[in-house]
Every structure is written in C-alpha cells, then in structure tokens.
Amino acid sequence: MLANSKMPLKFINPFIGSPSPIPLTGLFLFRPDIFWDISGFSQSGIFKLIGKESLFKRLNAIKPGDKIEPERLRKLMKEVLDASDASDEFREKFLSDVEIAIENEDKGEFDPSSFRMYETAIAASNPPGKKLTAPQEFFLEVERESEAALSLMHKQRFADAAQEILNNEFFAPFLWEGAREALGRVTSVGALFIVRTSLAMEVFLASMVIYELEYEATAGIYDLGLLLDIWPTVDAKVKNSFGMFFEWVKKQSGARTLGEFFNHPSLHKVDSMDEVRLKRWSSGRHQPKKEWLDEIAKALWGDVEHPAFQMRLATAQRVNFLGFFYQQILTLIPKDMTPNQAQEVYPWPFCPHEYSDFALWGRERYPIWREFACDYQAKKLE
C-alpha cells in the first residue's frame, strides 16, 4: 500500500495572498467559501457583484472570538438573507437559530453545531424549489451527521465526541483501523483536530467522485475516469493537477507535443499565447487565469462552456487545493519523531488509509469512492 513517487509533488497556493488557516467547519468539511477562493472568485468580489460590498466589509471586520451585540448580529444576518435567494421557510428557521444562539450565548452555552455553514450556504444560493444536487446533499449529510460529535467537542467531552464518530455508521466508509485507534486515544481538542484534518481529506476526495457522477448525469454523457485524468501521476513523469489538465487539453486538441499545441491553427487568435506560459502550465508551476483558459476552450471547441473542459478545470482546482492542504500540514509535522510522538500526530504524515504517496492514495481510493458514489446517487433517486 505504501509507495513514494520518484519526484516530490508540488502544489500551487490556491489562495490570493497568504494561505488561509486550516479551513475546517463542522468536523470533516472544508468551509464552503473555499470553493469560491480556489475558483479565483474572492468573497469580496462576489459581494461587490451583487452590490453588497459594504455588507462584506462589516462581516469581514468580525474576527474569531469577537463579542457581537445581539441587535447588531440580528441586523447583519437579516442583511445576508436579503442579499440571498433563500426561501421564506429557510429565512424563518435561520433567524430562529440566530435567536437560540443569542440566548445560549447569554447562558455561556453557545453550541457551534446550531449553525450549519453548508446548509446556510446552499439554502442562500439555491432559488426556492430548486432540487439539490447529489454533492450538495452529500455535504449536508456529512454536516448533519457531525452535529452530535461537534456538540460534545464544544462541551470539552473529547473522548465522547470521538466515540460518537466511531459509533456512527455514516462515517464507517471513511475510517480505517489506524484512524479508529487514533480516535480511541483522543483526550483533547488537539488530538481530535489531527484526526479531523486527515478525515477531511478523505471526505473531500469522496465529494469529488460524487461531483464526477453528477456531471455525467447532468451532461448526459459517460465520462468515467474524469478525476483520474486530472489526478497526479505516480510514474516517472510526476505532474500535479494543473500539469495533468494541460496534458488532457493537449491530447484533446490532437497535438502530441507542446510545440504542436502552441502552433495549433485554432489557437493563433488566443491572446498572449506564448511558449513560456505554456511550459509553466504544462509543468504545473502555473495556474492560468480562467479568462485565458476560456479563450482556449472557445478556440478549440467553439464553446467557452465546453462541459468536459470546464469540469476538468474545476477538478484541477479542487485537487490542487487538496494537495496544497496536504503539503501545508506536512510542514507542521516533525521529520524525526519518537514512537510516542509519531502516535500523537497519527494519521500524519501519511495520507488517509496510511498511503505515503498523495498520487497513489487518490488513484487507489478512486474506484472505491466511484462505487460509493453510484450507490449514493441511486439511493437519492429512490
């Protein structure tokens, strides 16, 4: 199971500026706003687009640990709802949750599980009556199944929180023997956090395979292995997700080499088409801007929104984020450790399921999650 690539994989910082702190929400989910960030859309830009730049500045001014006056919180949350497509039903429930949170905070009992970031984000962005996608339902289910353990964690009952995870059948597919043992040893928030970061990677990998199936269903095509087209390689030609994305585009264009791709007759009109930029993209050292990539899609397929191209671009961005997250966590793990220290940081420095190689982890776990995604989608259609 354990293997090492001949050359180390390197991933690009997907964020504008310095990397964000570890962006977890709930137990095993990355915050929903990272999907905007890794796609090149800043939160401030999105608020500006809808004419709510002032609201963003006031929200962004609130830092973790800040105390907010109840009336100010009510006003801000109402403004957020007014700026969204949230249904009346969700609006009523959300404002009710705000009141419960305010009441519990006054008692010193604020429970973070009462605020579901994915439920809020999905309800706020989905027009009333619009059917949820399979990935959205998956994220919501992970979030809801995490609530009991998250509540126990907030009450400093870390061992009980870990046991709640172990007892929950929903999380069984994401666990392995070492992770179960690590959860059984949890006695602190730090110990639980270390396991959470690893399981978040496995959950995110599963979500990408569910996205793959959703894309096939929506586009009406069978595109098995889309994720594998983009996932880093394990052979001598080590490439990260953006390098793999370039290889796919080049192959689809009919070009065999970078030079042939550069001289492709359909690409002559693409702005700023130069070999230096192509070499950086093909090596994975550069993430081209979406506007430029859209020009390439239009030139090659006559359609900026060419489904196979845009889905692989989105996948490349997500895989790069996951690889960068893994890369960043590794910088925090000491290289030389005693057996006791190694036990304390387990599952790190491994990928989930004890793979020592990021590329091999994803490629070998893919068929397992593909089967899971097919079953998951089938259950949702019942």
N, C-alpha and C positions, 0 to 999 in steps of 0.2 A: 504493500500500500504506500509506503514512504518512498519518495523519489526526489531528486533535485535536477533542475534544468541545468544545461551546460553553461548558460549565462544568466545572470540575475535579471529578472523582470523589473522594469521601472515604469511607474505610472505618473501621469501628469496631475498637478494640483488642479482639481476641477472647479475650485472656487476663485472668485475675483479677489485678489489680495491674499492675505494670510489664510491658511487653512482654518476652518471653523473648529471649535472644540468638539469633542465626540458627540455627534448629533443624535442621541437616542431619545426616544419618547416611549412611554409605557415600559414594557420590559425588553422586547426584542425587535423593535421597529426603529428605523431611522426617521427623523422628523419629515413630515410631508413636504416642507418647503425646500428640502434638498433637491427634489425633482425639478424645481424651478432653477435653482442655483446651477446644477450640473448641465442644464439645457441652455445656459447662457442668459437666462432671464433673472434679473435681480428683483427682489421683492419690492424695492423702492420704485423700479421701473414699471412693475405691474400696477402698483397703486397710482403711479403718475398717469398711466394709460387710462385708468378709469376716473381720473380727476380727483383722486383721494390722497395726494401726496402729503398733505398736512396731517391726515389721519395716520399715515405710516410713520411720520416723524414723531408723533406723540406716542404711538405704540412702541417704537424703537427706543424711545428715551427711557422706557421702563426696563430696569436691569434685574437679573435674578436676585431675590432677597428683598427687593424694594417693597415697602408697605404702601398700598394704594387706598385712598379714601373710598369707601363703598359707593358713594354717589358718582365719583369720577369713573370707577370701574363700570358701573351701570351705563353711564353715558357712552363710554368708549365701546362697550360691547354692542350697544344699540346702533352705533355708527357703523361698526363692522357688518352687522346684519343688514343694515340699509344699503350697504355697498355690494351685497351679495345677491345670489339668486335663490336664497334659502326660502323654503316653503313656510307657510304660516305655522304649520304643525311643528317644524323644527325650531322656528323662531321662539315659539311659546316654550318648548322644552328647554332650549338653550338658556333663555332668560331665567327660567325656573331653577336650572342648575347653578346659574350665577348667584341667585339668592341663597340657595342652600350652601354654596361655598362661602359666601359672606357670613352667613350665620355660624357655620362651623369654624371659620377663622376666628370669630369673636370668642368661641369656646376653646380656641387653641387646638382644634381638631380638623384642620383643613386636610382633605383627602385628595391628592392629585388624580386619583383614578376617576373622580367625578367629572374631570374634563378629558374628553377623548379627542385628541388632536386630529386623528383621521376622520372620525365621524363629523367633526366640525368642518374640516376642510372639504370633505366630499359633499356634505349637505349644502355648504355655502357655494360650491362651484357647480353643482348639478341642478339644472332647472327642475321645478316641481314636476313630478310624473315621469321623469327620465329614468329608464331602467339602469341599475348599477351594472358595471362591467364585472367580469369574474375577478380581475385583480383588485378592484375596489372592495368587492365582497370579501376577498381573502384578507386584505389589510384590516377591514372592520372586524373580522372574526378573530384575528390574532390579537387585536386591541381589546376586544371584549373578553376573550379567554384569559387575558393577562390581569384583569381587574382585581381578582381576589388576592393574587400573589402581590400585586403592586400595593394594595391597601395594607397588607401585612408588613410589607417592606417599610412603608411610611410609618408604621407603628413600632419600628425597630425590632420586629419579630422576624429576623432574617432567616433563621433556621426553618421557621414555619412557612415563610414565603417560598423557600427552596423546595420544601416538601410539597407545597401546593402545586408547584410546577411539575414535580415528579409524578404526582397523582393525577394530573390532567391528561387524559388520553389524546387530546388535540395536539399536544406538544410531543408526543411519543415519536413521530417520524423525524423530528429534528434532533433528537438526542442520540447519543451513543454511550457505550459503557463508561468511558472516561469522564464524560460530561455528567452522567448520573452520579458517579462517585464524587466529582467535584462539588455538585450541588448538595450532596450528603454531608460535605465538610463545611458548608457555609455557616459562618457565625457572625459575619459583619457585612456592612453595606459594600465595602471594597471587594471582598471575596465574591459577593454576588454579582457585582458590576463586571468583574473579569470574565465570568461565565456568560453574562448577558451579551457582552461585545462579540464573543465568538458565535453564540446562537443567532445574533442579529445578522451575521454574515450568511448563515445557512438559510434563514428565513428570506433574506433578500434574494439569494440565488433561486429559491423556490418561486418567488414572485416573478422573476424574470422569465421563467419557463411558463408560468401561467399567462404572462403577457404574450408570449410567443403563440400559445394556443388561441388566445383572444384575437390576436391579429389575424391568424388563419381563418377563424370563424367570420370575422368582420370583412376581410378582403375576399373571402370565398375561394381561397387557394390553400394548397397543402405545401407548406414551406418547412418541412421537418429539418432540424439542424440549423435553423437561423442563428440561434445563440452560439452554436459551435463554429459558425462561420466567423464570428467575432471574438470568441473566447481565445485568450492567449495560447500559443502553441507550446508543445512540450519537446519538440525536436531541436535539432541544431540551430534552425532559424528561429530564434526566440523573438516573438513580436507581441507587443501589448495590443489592446483592443483597437486603438486607432490605426496601428500598423496593419492589423488584420482587416479593418474596414477598407483601407486603401487597396489591399490585395483583392478583396471582393469586387470593388468598383472597377479596378483594372481588368480583372478577369471578365466581368460582365460587358466591358467595352470592347472586348475582343483583342486587347493588347496583351502581349506576352512579356514586355519589359517596360520599365519606367520611361525609357526613351520613346517607345512606340505610343505609350499613353500620352506623353507630352505632345507628340506630333499627330495625335488623333484629329482627323479633319473636323469632327463635330465640336472640338474644344478650342478651335482657333479664336473664337469670339469671346471666350471666357476672360473676364477682366483679371489682370495680374497673374496670368498663368505663366509660371516660371519653374525651371527645374529645381532650383534651390528649395522653394516652398514644397514642391512635390517630394523631394528627398526627405525633408524634415517630416512630412506627413507619413510617408511610407515607412520611415524608421520608427514612428510612434513618438517622436520627440516634440510633435506639434499637433495641436488640435485646431484645424482651420475653422474660421468663423462660419456660422451656419449660412449666412447670406452668400458667401462664396461657394459653399457646397451646394446650395440650392441652384446656383448658376450651372454647376456641373450636371446636376440632375436634369435640369431643363434642356441642356445641350445634348445629353446622351439619350434621354427618353422622351423629350418634348413635354415633360410634366414635372413641375417643381415638387409636387406632392407624390411622386412615384412611390407607391406603398413599400416595396421591398427595400428601396434606398433609405427612405425616412425611418423605417422601423429599425434597420441596421445601424443607422446613425444614433438613434435613441438608445439602442442596446449598447453601442460602443461607449456612449457617455455613462451609462449605468455600470457597465463592467469596469470602466476606468475609475469611477468613484469607489467601487467596492475594493479594487486593487489598491487604490491610494489609501483608503481607510486601513487596510491590512498592513500596508507599508508603514503608515504612521504609528500604528500600535507596536509594530516590531521595534521601532526606535526607542520605545519605552521599556523594552524587555532586556535585562542584562544578558550578555553573551555567555558569561561564566557564572554558573549557579551551583549551589549545593543541592543535594536531593530535596531537602526541605524547601528551599527557595523555589525550585522547579515545580514542586507540588503547589506552592502558594499562587503561582502565576498560571497554572494549567487552566484552560487548554493551550494557552500561548507558550511558546512561539509557533505552534502548529496552526494550520488551518483547521476548520471543523473536521471531525472524524479522523483527526491525527495525521492528515496529509502534511508533509513538509514542503509541498510544492503547490503554489496557488493555481497554476495552469492545470496540473493533474487533478487537483481537487474538483474543480468545476467540470472538467471533461468526464470524470468518472461518476460524479454525482448527477450529471445531466439526465441519463436515462431513467434514474430512479425518480427524479422530480418530474420528468415527462410523463411517466406512468401516473404519478400522483396528480398532476395537473389534468390529465384526461379524466380520471375518476372524479376529481373535484368539480370539473366543468359538467360532467354527466349528472352528478348529484344536484347541481344548481338548476338543471333543466327538468328535473323530475317534478 
